[in-house]
Amino acid sequence: MDSAHLRKFLDLVSEHRLPAFFRPAASTGTHCGERLNLLWADVDLDAPQIRTTGTTTVIEGKRVEGTTKGGCSRVVSLAPS
């Protein structure tokens, strides 16, 4: 994705009811399940970085938590706004 496409994507998702869900997708490469599993304790705005420790999905209306594909946590830097 080039910078023009990224800007357009971020402009479009800014109107979504959950824009904060999509911003990290564009700047960090985190997977949907990793972002669904984030807690405020995983977010370090001073660093700025997030720690992904697992995944979350919804199956038949129920939240199901699991490990990441490799079973390890990872720290991901947050891009400046």
Residue pairs with C-beta under 8 A, 6 or more apart in sequence:
1 9
1 26
6 26
9 22
9 26
10 22
10 23
10 26
13 19
13 22
13 23
16 22
21 35
24 30
24 35
24 50
24 76
24 78
25 32
25 35
27 78
27 79
28 50
28 76
28 77
28 78
28 79
29 76
30 50
30 52
30 76
31 55
33 55
33 56
33 57
33 66
34 52
34 54
34 55
34 68
36 55
36 56
36 57
37 52
37 53
37 54
37 55
37 56
37 65
38 50
38 52
42 50
42 51
42 52
42 53
43 50
44 50
44 51
45 78
47 77
47 78
48 77
48 78
48 80
49 75
49 76
49 77
49 78
50 75
50 76
50 78
51 73
51 74
51 75
51 76
52 68
52 73
52 74
52 76
53 68
53 73
54 65
54 66
54 67
54 68
54 73
55 65
55 66
55 67
55 68
56 63
56 64
56 65
56 66
57 63
57 64
57 66
58 64
68 74
